[in-house]
Amino acid sequence: PKTATAIDACVFQQSLFYGQLKKLRSEAARRNIQLMGDIPIFVAPDSADVWSKPELFELDTKGHPIYLAGVPPDSFSEDGQLWGNPVYQWKNHLKTGFKWWLDRLQSNLEIFDILRLDHFRGFESYWAIPAGETTARNGEWLPCPGLELFKALKKACPEAKLVAEDLGVITEEVNTLCRQTGLPRMAVLQFAFGDGAENPFLPHNLKENCLLYPGTHDNETSTGWYQSAATNVQDHVRRYLSVDGDALSWDFIRAAFRSNASMAIIPLQDFMSLGNEARFNSPGQSTGNWQWRFTMAQLNQLQHESADYIKELVQLYGRN
């Protein structure tokens, strides 16, 4: 009975949440606003998906993961990132025609207008770490039938608007998959500076079929990033954008709006010129994330101080 009560409470809470979310989407559509959601590539080991469809995951006979998901060591983390999610048993997904993925996509499209596919490079090959490892160092790249998956998604949901989150260490094979799917890619202004003119994230190098962010939820705020950036990076920013750096978040907003990227997405914190006290998420850090909240007082401040200027920028660069 105690467990049943807890389950009933969870079902009730989820029912309220999804009811409110659908009302939000309806009201957004009435105002001609599209909602963009995010699909993490992997799911939690204690999720309903793993419990109900164990054959779709690399599990042992006791239901424990054989491999765990993550990414190998790079310039940001000498141990890599050990996420702890079970990886997929892709041959069984192929046998079902990717039914689980189709159901997942269609379920998300009931709530969102655009979907960002997290860790897109994992649809080409994914880093599999043997269970029991304490870091992500000792893993291996295993292939994924990504093109077959996206063909099935395209056939089932031809009008779906998808975006590839293709950040990180990207190989030519991942670039090929991006070209084959035709999905818009992501670019981040914070990654553009400190190198030469060939940096692919500099606005003059961007292709139209991309989404440009000053920074994403995984990055520092633009103000916080600039304050902690190396001197040569700050200098490059100022010279490239012809600014003094005193209002960096707005410099990045203007740069994103006037780029030829098909979409510019600005974190709310950057509209408010907030520092890293308002950072959302630090990848690889298990606690203290997603704590920042937007208050009514801040809404009033934003409407009073910035709304007209945002409207002017949107009209000036044709993003309305």
N, C-alpha and C positions, 0 to 999 in steps of 0.2 A: 504493500500500500504506500509506503514512504516513497519508493522509487516511482510508482505510478503517479503520485502527486507531483513529484519533481518533473516528470515527463509532461504531464498535463500543463504545468506552469510554463514550461518551455514552448509547448505548442501554442498556448494562448498568447505569449509574448511575441512569437514569430508571426502569428496571425494579425495581431495589432500592427506590428512593424510593416509587414507587406501591404496591409490595407492602407496605411498612411503613405507608403512609398508610391503606391499606384495612384493615390489622390494627388500626390506631388507631381507625378509625371503628367497627369491629366491637366493640372493647372499650368504646368510649364508649357505643354503643347498649346494650350489656349493663348499663351503669351508669346508663342513662336520661339520658345526656348528648348533646345535639345539637351538631354542629359547624357553624360558620358560616364560609363562604368568601367570597371577593371575586372578582368578574369585572371586570377593567379594561375600559373601553369600547373602547379601541383596543389594537392589538398592535404589536410591534416591527417595524421595517422589514426586519430580517434574520431574521424568524421563519419557521418552516415554513409558516405560513398564507399569508403574502405570496408565498413562493416557489412554493407548490403551487397557489394560487388567485389569480393576479395580476389576473384579470378582476374580482374583487370589491373592488379598491382603485383609487384614482385614481393611476394610474402612467402614465409616458410609454412610448414604444416600447422604451426600453432598460431598463424596469423600475424607473425612479427615481420617487419620489413627485412629483406635481405640486403637491399641497398638503400641508401639515403640520398636525397637530392642536395645540391649545393653548387658552388662554383670553386674552381681551383685558385691557388694563390695568384695574386696580381699586385700591381703597384699600390693598391688600396689596402690590401690585407695579406700579410705574409703567410698566414695559415689558411687563406681562402675563407669561404663561408659555408658552414655546415648547417643547412636549414632544418634537416630532420624529417622531411616529408618522404613518404615512400614513392618510389618511381613506378612508372607504368609498365605493365606487361603488354607491350605494343602488339605482339602477334595476336592476342585475344581481342584487342580493339579492332584489328584488321578483320578478324573473322565475323564480327558483328556489324561491319560496315560503319564503324565509329559511332554506334548508336548512343553511347553514353555521352560522347562529345556533342553530338547533335542535340540531344536533350538538354545538355548544359547550356549550349549557345541559345537555343530557343527560349529557355527559361529566363536567361538574362535579357533577351530582347523584349520580353514582356515588360521589363522595368526601364531599360535604357535604350536610347536611340543610337548611340555609338559605343563600341566596346574596344577597349585597349587590351591586347593580348600580352600579358606579362611574360618576360623572359623568352621573347620570340626565338632567340638563338637555340633554345632547348627543343624547338620543333625540328631542327636539323640534326643536332646531336646534343646529348645531355651528360652532365658530369655525375657519374654514379659512384658513391662512396660506400664501401662495405660497412654494414651495420657493426657498431662497436668501436669504430674510429672516433677519436675525440676532436679531430680537426678535419678539414677538407683536403689535406695534402695528398692522401693516398687514394685517389679515385681514378676513373678511366672514362674516356668519352665513348658513349655508346650511341649507335645510330637510331634515328627516329623517322618513321614514314611520314614526314611532315607534308610533302607535296600531295600524297594520297589523301591525307586528312583534309587539307584545304580544298581539294577538288570535291570531296564529299560535302564539306560545309557550304561551298559555293552552289552546289546542286540543290541542297536542301533549303538554303536561305540565300537566294541570289541577290536580294536587296539589302542584306546585312552590311552595315558600315563598320568595318574592322580597322584597327590600327595596330601596327607591329611595334612593340616596345623592344627595339633592337639595340639598346645601349650595352656597353661592356666591350669585351674583347670579341670582335666580329671577324670571322674568317671569310674567305672568298665563297665558300660553300653556303654560308648564311646569306651573303649578298645575292647569290644566285637564287636561293629560295625566295628572298624578298622580291626579286625581279619576276620570278615565275608567278608569284601570287598577285603581284601588282598592288600590295597593301601599302598605304602611307607609312613612312618611317618617322622616327623621332629624332629631334636635334635639341641640344641644350646649350644655351649661351655660356653658361659657366664653364663648359668644357672647351670653349673656342679660343681662349686667350692664353698667351705665354709661349706659343710656338710661332711658326711662320705663317705666311699668307696662304699656304695650302691646307691649313686645318679645315676639315670638312664641315665643322659646325660654325665657321665664320659666315655671317649672312651672305656675303658675295659668292660663297661656294654652295649654297643650299639649292636643292632641287625643289620644284614646286610641290611635288607629291610628298610633303612631309609636314609634321606638326612641330612648331618651334616653341620651346619653353625657355624662360629665363633660368629656371631650375624646377625640378619636379619635387614631389613630396619626399623623395629620398635625399634631397640635397639641402644644404644650408639655404636660408633665405638669401636673396641677392645682396642685400645690405650686409648681412653677416659674412657672406662669402667674400665680398670685396674687402671688408675690414681685416679679414684673416689671410688674404691672398699675398703672395710674394710681391716684392716691390716691382720686379720686372713685369709681372702679370698686371698689376694696377696700371703701370705705365702704358702697356699695350692697350688696355681698355680705353684709357683717356685719349690716346692718340688715334685709335681706330674710330671711336665714336665722336671725336672732337668735343669732349666734355671735360669738366674739371673733377668729376667723381663725387661731388658733394651731394648729389641726389641719384645715386647709382641705380636704385630700383626703377626710377622713372626713366633713366637712360636706357635700361634694358627693355622696359615696356615699349618705348618708342622704337627701339631697334627691332623688336619682335614684330610690332605692328607694320612697320614699313618694309619688312623683308618680303620676298616673294613666296614664302611658305604658305601653303594652302590654308593653314590654320595657325593662329597664335594663341597659346593658352597661358594665362597669367595667374600664378598663385595669389590668393587673396592677401597674404602677408606682404607681397611686393607692392600691391596697390596701397598698402598702408605704411610702406617703408620700415617694416619691423626688422629687428635683428634676430639673432639665433635663439633668443628667448622664446621665439614663436616657431621654431623649427618643428616640423611634424615628425619625421622619422630618421633614425640613424641606422642604416643597414648593418646587420650583424650584432646590433645591441638589443638584448632580449627584454630590457625593461626601460620604462621612462618615455616610451614613444606615444604618439597620438594623444598628447595631453592638452595641446593648445585649443582654446575655444574662442569663437567669435561672439562678442557680446553685443547687446542692443546699443550700449553707449558707443561702441566702435562703429556700429552701423550708422548711427546719427552723425558721427564724425566724418565717416567716409562720404555720406550723402552731402554733407555741408561743404567739405573741403575739396573733394576729388571728382564727384559725379559729372559735373559739367566738362571738366578737362578730359575725362575718359571718353565722354560722348564726342568731344571735338576730335580726339585722336582716332576714334573708330570711323568717323566720317571722313577725316583727312586722308586716311590710308585705305579707304574703301572696304572696311571690314564690317559694314553694317548690312 
